[in-house]
Amino acid sequence: MDEKKLKALAAELAKGLKTEADLNAFSRMLTKLTVETALNAELTEHLGHEKNTPKSGSNTRNGYSSKTLLCDDGEIELNTPRDRENTFEPQLIKKNQTRITQMDSQILSLYAKGMTTREIVATFKEMYDADVSPTLISKVTDAVKEQVAEWQNRQLDALYPIVYMDCIVVKVRQNGSVINKAVFLALGINT
């Protein structure tokens, strides 16, 4: 589809949008259509034949399964295609995936700003009208904590010819109040 046709289609569709809620609903519908089309294309590639064409093997389409996916504009209900032998592993939206990964970065950003898991849950409910469990928030932040701990405990070189050191004072939440803390930074260059 060329840009001129796309702009004409967008102009036609925009006529029905009157409020922000209309825009969010339209965005969710567009996301749903795009993701479902991409998932169907993935299944076609996996099976090696188009829908309703002669089969090249014993594996065929086997309907759809329904899943709720949390995205930037709220929750969308997806129909994910299945194959009869259950060998299809979608890459765009993986099995058991319940949110688009951009949400993880938003969760981490809110957590880094000092919000508790319950405050993050309330923020997601208010912003996206989406029910995100405190357990999910904890899983996302715990995964990052593990990566940070791994990085902090890595083996360092014995000698660094150049070392830069600096300090920055940041506000952090500690025991329910905001205090100033000094963060010392050291950068060692070994080449």
N, C-alpha and C positions, 0 to 999 in steps of 0.2 A: 504494500500500500504506500503510495507516495504521500509527501507532506501535505499537498493541497487537498487530497481526499480526506486525510486525517483531520485537518483543520476544519473542513466542512462538516465532518461527522461530529467533532467536538462542539462546534457552534450549535448544531442541531440538538445535541444532548444537553447542552448548557441551558437551553430555554426552560427546561423543567426544574432547574435548581433555584430555589428561592431563599433557603436558609442554610446555615452551617450544618445543620442536621441532614439536610438534603444532600449536601456536598459529601459529608462523611458516609452516608448510605450509598451514594453513587460510587465513591472510592472503594468501599467494601465490596460492592457488586463487581466493579471492574477488576479488583484483586482476585476475587473468587473465579471469575471467568478466565482470567489470564493463567492463574495457577492450575485450574482444572484442565485447561487446554494443553498446558505444558506437560502435566502429568499423563494425559492421554497420549501425547506425542512420545513421551518416554516409554510408555507401555508398547506402543506401536513399534518403536525401535527394538525393544526387548524381545518382542514376539517375532519380528521379522516380516510382518504383514499388516496391512491396513484392516480397519474394522469392516466386517461383512465381506471379506475377500477369502478366496480359498486358502486353507491353512497349509503352512510349510512344515508343520510338526504337530505333535499331539497337544501342545500347550495353547490354550485359547483364552480370550477374555472371559471373565467370570463376574460381571456386574461391578458394583461399587460398594465401598464401605464409607460410612460417614464419620467425619472427625471435625472437632471444633478447633480452629486455629486462632491464636491471639496475634493480632497485628497492630500496627500503629493507629488504625482508625477504629479499633475495637475487635470484637469476635466475629469470625466468619465461619459458616458451616460449609465444609468442603466435601465433595463426593470424590473419593480417591479410587481410581480403577484398580481392579484385582485381576490376577490370572489364575487359571484353574489349578496349576501345579504349585502355586504360592512361591514362585521363585523371583517375582518382580520386586526389586528393591529401589524405590524412587530416590533420585538424587536431589531434586529440588526441595521437596518436603519429605524428609525421611520418615519411615514408620515410627510411630510413638512420639514424633515431634509435635508439640502442641503450641509452639509459638515461633514466630520468625525471629531469627537470632539478633536482629537489631534491638529487640527488647532487652537482651542481656546487657548490652552496653548502657541502656538507660537505667537498668536496675543498678549496675555498678556505679554509674555516675551519681545517682541519688544516695547510694550507700557511702560513697567516698565523701559526699557533702555532709555526712553525719546523721543521715536519717536512719531510724530503726527499721526493722523489717515490717513492723505493723504500720509505720508511717508510709512506707513504700507501697504496701498493699492498699492503704487508703488513697494514696495519690493515684495509683493505677485505676482504682474504682472511679475516682472523680474525673480523671482525664479521659479515660477510654471506656468507662462503664464496663470494665472487665474484672472478673473475679480471679485474682492471682493469689495463691495461697502463700502464707508466710514460709511454708516448707520449700516452695519453689524459690523464693527469694534467698533463703538460707543456702540451698543447693548451689545457686549461681555464685553467691559470694564466697561460699566455702571452696568451690572449684578454683577461684582466683587466689584465695588464701593459700591453697596447696601449691599452686604455681609460684607464688611469691616466696613461700618457704623453701621450695626447691631451688629457686634462683639465689636466695640468700645463702644457702648452704653449699653452693657449688665450689669446686676447687679453684682457688685463685693462683695466679702466677707468683713465683717467689720474688720477682723483681719487676718494678715498673719505672722506667727511666723518666717519665713525666707524670706528675700527679697534680690535678687541680682540686682545690678544696673550697667549699663555700657553705654558707648557712642561710636558711630562710626561716622566718617566724610565721607560723600558720595557726589559725584558730581551729581547735578540735573539740569535739564533745567528749567530756570525761565525767563520769558519775553524775550525769544529768545537767551539767553546766558546760558552757563554752569557755575554754582557757587558751592561752597562747602557749605554743610548744615550738622549740627550736628543732629544725630538721637539718642535719648536717649532710652535705653531699660531697662525695669524693669520686673523682673520675681518674682512673689510671689508664695511661696509654702505654702499650707494651711493644709497639712497632715503630 
